[in-house]
Amino acid sequence: MKSEEYIALEEKYGAHNYQPLDVVIERGEGVWVFDVEGKRYLDCLSAYSALNQGHVHPKILAAAQEQMKKLTLTSRAFRNDQLPQLYQELVELSGYEMVLPMNSGVEAVETALKLARKWAYQSKQVPRHQAEIIVVEGNFHGRTISVVSFSTEAFYREDFGPFTPGFVIVKYGDAAAIENAITPNTAAVLIEPIQGEAGVVIPPKGYLKQVSEICRQNNVLFIADEIQSGLGRTGKLFACDHENVRPDLIILGKALSGGFYPVSAVLGDRKVLGLIRPGEHGSTFGGNPLGAAIARAAINVLIQENLIENAAKLGEYFQERLAEIPSRHVELVRGKGMLIGVVLKPEAGGARRFCVALQEKGILAKETHKNVIRFAPPLIIDKETLDWAIERITEVLTMP
């Protein structure tokens, strides 16, 4: 079938909860994807940073195939041989003491919220069911009822109430606002070190360190959602590492599986994760042997192939080249590592038209918050490919 036929099928039978670009991808390899007509595109979105290791990485593929032949699912009613090894490797990599595995990113966020509340009642002696969690404006942590309850994007909320209580919203990038919002009932502060969905918004230098110190002084947990910014995307293992900050809990997902399978996790120390008792939280698929084997391979690729270092070096180069483009449409370029946002002026006519034009030139990127083009290619990309992309991005950003 042709692209138009696939698109018609999707529009007819699928719920319209996404507005994708009209490209029908059939195959991926490294930084490239191919549509059903065989046209090649450079993937500059990486499935919202889930594909840090690139499409169908051969080492992760081999691990997945090997495990699929042996065992895919046991549920957590029984043990499996892959999960303990994933635990050990994540602990050794991150320096945390324990891991709680889930599937999707938002499941891991919900897990962290439950952990924070239990810690508040068990360790901080907050009155039961009165725990508060501080979040920030512009946040994006997923789309479950509890998570959209503290979103500041009206579109995510307007028809989905009533909402879950217990969340206090303050301005992003303002450490004093967090400090002023803390009460005796505050259990945790939950933030993204870089707000990806908000348009690659980077807080002021020193913000994360200030928040971490405020939390420590007030006996409040600091939770970092590193689902999109973690695992090398910003040129460090975690985005918090740029300020040498160690949150109490780190939430991981996306690139934890290299794009092969939904795998997420919450990392923390025994003082928090050790409070969970059997039966209080879990998932049929969370921690399954297939996901664990895939995650182990994905982590190994990230480290062995120096993808974190590549993101730091080429991410800086990519951002510099983008900032040099003489475009009357661009207001500024911001980012860290290989997570970059090109912010367009209000009069530019929105980012969507530029993404469509990029698609026509063989580059797939996606608009976020209407006026921002997000560039986040796989971390395996090389300088030659970036130069190829810059030439075409320049043509698009300098169009009328």
N, C-alpha and C positions, 0 to 999 in steps of 0.2 A: 504494500500500500504506500501511497505518497503521504507527505507531511500533512496536507490539507485533510486527508481522510482520517488520519489519527486524531487530528485536532477536532474534527467534527464529532468523532466518537466520544472523545473526552468531554466536550461541551454538552453533548446530549445525555450521557449517562453518569458523569461524575459531578459531585457537589462542587460548586464554584467557590471553594475556600482559598484558592490561589489565583493570581493573575500572572501566569508565566509568560516569558517571551515565546513567540510562536516558532520555536525550533524544536524538532522532535529528535532527541538524541538516541542513537542506537548502540553506540560503542564508545568506550573510553580507553585511552592508553597514555599513561604519564600525565602530562599537562594538557593533552589534546582530547577532544571528543569529536565524534563524527555523527552527522544526522543520517536519516534513512535514505537520503539521496547521495550520500557519500561525501558531502562537503565537510571540511575540517575546520574546527574552531579551537581557539585557545581559551581554556576555562580560567577565567579570572574571578570566579566566585568560590570554587572548591566546595560546593555544597554547604555554603555558609561556614567554611573552615573545617569541615569534616574530612576533607581530602588533603590534609597536609602532606601525606605521603604519595599523593598522585593517584590517578585512576588505576585500579586493578594492579596494584604493585605485586610483582611476581613472588616476592618472599611471603607477603601476607596471603596471597592466593594459595600458595603451596601449603601454608599452615592451615588454612581453612579447608582445603580439599582433604588433607591428611586427617584432620579431626572429624570431618563429615563422614568419612568412611568408618570411623570407630564409634563415635558417640556424640550426639548433638544436645540431648536434654535429659536431665535426671529429675529436675525440680530440686529444691533445697531440702527435700525430705531425706535425700541421701547425699553423700559426699562425692566429689569427682576429683580426678587427679590434676586437672588444669587450674582450677580456682586457687588452691593454696600457692601454686607457683606464681600466679598473677599477683596475689597478695604480696608475696615476698619481693617480687620485682618492683612493684609500685612503692612499697615501703622503702626499699633500698634507694630507689630513684628520687623519691620526694623528701625523705627524712621524717615522714609521719609514722605513727605507730600502728594504725589500723586502717582498714578499707571496708566500705560497705558498698557492694555492687548493685547497680540497677540496670535499666535498659536505655530509656530516652533521657535527654537532658533535663526535661521538666520533672521527671520522676526523681532524679537526683536532687533537684531543688526542693521538691516536697519533702524528700528524706532529710535534707539539712534543716528545714523548718521544724520538722518533728523532733529531730535531735536537739535543736536549740531550745525548744519548749520543754522537753523532758529534762534537759540539763538545768534549766531555770527552776523547775519545781523540785528536782532531786538535790541539786548542789547549791543553788543560790537561795532556795527557800522562798521563791516568789509564790504568792497565794495562787492556789490551783485555778487554772483557766483564766488567769489575768496577765499572762506573759505578753509582752509587746516586742515586736521586731521592727527596727528602724530600716527603712528602705529609702531610695532616692528618686527624684524626678527623672523621667526619661528612661527608666529601667525597662529591660526586657529579660524576663526569666522563663518565658514559656506562656502557655495559654490555658492551663487548667483553671478551674473556678477560683481556687485559692490564690493562684499567681496573678490572674487578671484583677483580683480584688485590690491589689496594690499597684496596678499599672496606672500611669498618668495619661495614657493614650485613650481618649474617650471612645474611639472606634472599637477598641478591644473589649470595652465594658458595657456599652450602652444597652444591649438587650440580654445581658447575662446575669443580672442580679437576682436575688439578694447576694451580697458578698460576704466573704469571710472576714470577721473582725480581727483585731490584734496587730494591726500594722500602722506605723506612723511614717509619713512621707515628708522628706526634707529635700532641700536643694542639693543637686549633685555638684561635687567639687568644693563644697563649703564644709570644712571640718568643724567649724564653730557651730553650725546648724545641727550637726549630729550631737555634739556635746550638750547643746542646750535642750535637745529633745530627750535626753536620757533621764529616766525616772527609776525609782527602786524596782519597778516591774520590767525594766528593759532586759530582755534575754540576749539579743544579738543585733548586730548591724550587718545587713546584706547588701553588697555592692558588686558591680562589675568593675574591674580595674580599668577597663576601656569599654565604653558603651558602643557595641557594634551596631545593633539595630537602630539606635538613635542617630546614627550617622558617623560612626567612628569618632566619638567624642572622647577626648583625652582630658583627664582632670589636671589641675595645676600641679606642678612639680612639688613633691613633698606631701601631697594629699593623703596617699595611702599610708605613709609612715605616721602622719598625724592621727588618722583614724585608728590605726592599730594601737597607738599609744593611749588614745582616749578610751578605747575599749579596755585595755589592760588596767588603766587606772580606776575604771568604774566597774570592774568585774562583769564585763559584757563580752560575749563571743563576737569575734570578727569573722564573718563568712565571705569568702571571695568566690563569685561565680566566674570560673575560668573555662566555661564550656566552649566559648568561642576564642578567647584570648590565650588559653593555655596550650601546652604541648608544642611549644616552639613557634607559634604563630607570630609573636611580637619580637622574636630574636632572643628570647630567654625561655627556659622551660616553662615558667609561669610569668605572666605579666607583672605580678607582685614582686618578682625577683629584681625588677628594675630599681626598686627602692629598698631592696633587702628586707622585705616585709614577709613575715610568716603568719598567715591567718590561722585562726583556730580550726577552721574547716575550709577545705577547697573542694569545689564542685567541678567535676570533669565529665566530658561527653565527647560528642562529635569525633575528633581525630583519634580518640582512644581506640577506635576500631579501624582507622584508616579508610573509612567509608564502606566497609564490607557488611556491617551488621550493627544494630543498635547496642552500644555498650556505654554505660555511664557509671560514675562512682563518686562517693564522698570520701575524702581523705581527712583524717584527723587523729588526735591522740586518744589514749585510753580514757582520759578523764571525761570525754564526751561520748565517743563511740562505744566505750565499755559499759555505758548505762543501758543500752538496748538489750532487752531480754527476748528469748525465743518466743515467736508468735506475735510480737508487737509490731513488726514491720517486715515486709518481704515482697517477693515477686516470683511468680512461677518461672519466668525466664531469666530473672536477674541472677548473675553468677553461673550461668549454664556453661558447660565445658566448651561448646563451640565458640561462644562469645569470649570466654577467657583465653582460649588458644589464639584467637584472632587478635585480641588486645595485646597479648604477649608479643606477637610478631610485629604489630604496629609500633609498639614502644621500641623494640629492638631496631627497627628500620630508622626510626626518628633519631636514635642515638648513634647507631653504627654508620649511618650515611651523613652524619653531621648536618642534618637539616636545620637544626636550631641556629647553628653558626651561619648557614647559608641564608636563612631568613633575616638575620641581623645585617649581614653584609649587602646582599642584593636588595633587601627591603629599603635600606637607606639610599642606595643608588636609584631604585625605582621612584622613590618619593622625590628625590632631587630632580630627576628628569621630568617628572610630571609637573613639578613646580616651575620648571623653565619654559613650559609651553606658553606661547604668547596668545592667550585666549581672552577675549573680552567677556566670555561667559563665566570664567572661573573666579570665585571670590578668594578661595584659599585651598591649599592641600595640607591635610593633616594625617598623621598615622604614626605607627610604631612597628618596626619590622615589616612583615609582609601583610599588614592590615592597614589599608590606606583608604581615606575618603577624599574625593574631589568635590568640594562644596561649590555649588553653582550659585550665581547671583539670582535673585528672585525674578528678574526680567529675562532670564535665559530660557524660560518656557518649560521648566521641569526636567528632571534627569531622565525620564522615560524615553524621550525622543533621542537622546544621545545613546542610550543603551541599545535602542533599535538600530541606530546608525552603526554602532560598533559591531553588532551582530552581522550586519551586511558586509562588514570588512573582515569577518572571521574572528571576532573577539566576543566572548560572552561575559558580560558584567551585569549587575542588577542595581536598580535604583533603591535607595532607602530614604524614608522620610522626604520623599518628593524631590528634593533639591540636591541630593548627594549620590554620587556614583561611587560604589564600593569596589575597590580592587583588592582581591585576596587570592592570588593564584596559588597552586600547590607549591610547597616549599622546595620541591625538587627542581624548580625552574632554573634555567641558566641565563647568563648575561646576554647571550646571542638572541635568545627568545624574547627577553625583555626589550631589547633594542628593536626587534621586529614589531613588538606590540606598540612601543612608544611612537614609532613612525605612523601607525594607523590611528592611535589615540589622538595624536596631534592633528591629523586630518579631520577627525570628528569634532574635536573641541574648538577648532578654528573655523568650522562651517558657520554660515549665517545664523 
